[in-house]
Amino acid sequence: MTIDQKTSEKVAKGDGFIAALDQSGGSTPKALKGYGIDESAWSDEAGMYALIHDMRSRIITSPVFTGDKVLGAILFERTMDGQVDGKPTPQALLDRGVIPFIKIDKGLEDEKNGVQLMKPMPELDALLAKSKALGVYGTKERSVINLANREGIAAVVKQQFEIGQQVLAGGLVPIIEPEVNIKSAERAEADQILLEELVKALDAMTGDDKVMLKLSLPTKPGLFQPLVDHPRVLRVVALSGGFERPEACVELAKNPGIIASFSRALLNDLRHSMTDDEFNASLGQAIDDIYTASVKKTV
């Protein structure tokens, strides 16, 4: 299936960052609590997901959430299937100039060799076809690296690129996300091994397909420059990984060519109880901070 080249051009060269609005499953109650909604506010899963959809709708329809500074947004499947402003969520994003992506992983396996691989995705082809039909451009799939174990990291990269090829065959662009745990005592060594394994996997790609990468901010600024410059990489984006927004933005600004794909660092100051003016001002400040760190580098 073909990938929209005009959108790829925007992804590769556009100013801005990618908003991660894809908390799911176990992370949803935490996201709602951060937003000021306690678990007593819902009685079942449907009620919980309705509340998180309301939060995401409020973000997406905010006058400050536009393609001027927000290049793309990653959605959870339920959010993609829902409606915002009376339209399918991907279309609501496209109407605001924001490129839609979908989180496709089903969570993580137990740790082995210092890493957590993705759980099986038996219905992936159907999800890709549905997403493509709704106007979604790409996917995001996350693994976690806790230790600098080369065997484990190589297994993460192998699985990520296998899934990535399946995504490309479905006509979407994968955001490959092998997250290095920023609390790991072996973080610097894990960054280096990951860089080497990613370069090997990218060099081995055939045809002219390109992938995106979503990585933890490296301990050594500029370490991932070979990935930014690699002909197989459309764009490198960074997760905040638990850093608060000020620190995440400082670290991001040290890495040329890498833009943000923040979740918590974007949403942390938003509260359900805010007036629309307060909400828009708070979201606008977060967007400005993250946009600046994405496009204006300190090196």
Secondary structure, DSSP 8 states (H G I E B T S, - for coil): ----HHHHHHHHH-SSEEEEE---TTHHHHHHHHTT--GGG-SSHHHHHHHHHHHHHHHHTSTT-STTTEEEEEE-HHHHHSEETTEEHHHHHHHTT-EEEEE----B---BTTEE-B---TTHHHHHHHHHHTT--EEEEEEEE-S--HHHHHHHHHHHHHHHHHHHHTT-EEEEEEEE-TT-TTHHHHHHHHHHHHHHHHHT--TT--EEEEEE--SSTTTTHHHHT-TTEEEEEEE-TT--HHHHHHHHHTSTTEEE--SHHHHTT--TTS-HHHHHHHHHHHHHHHHHHHHS---
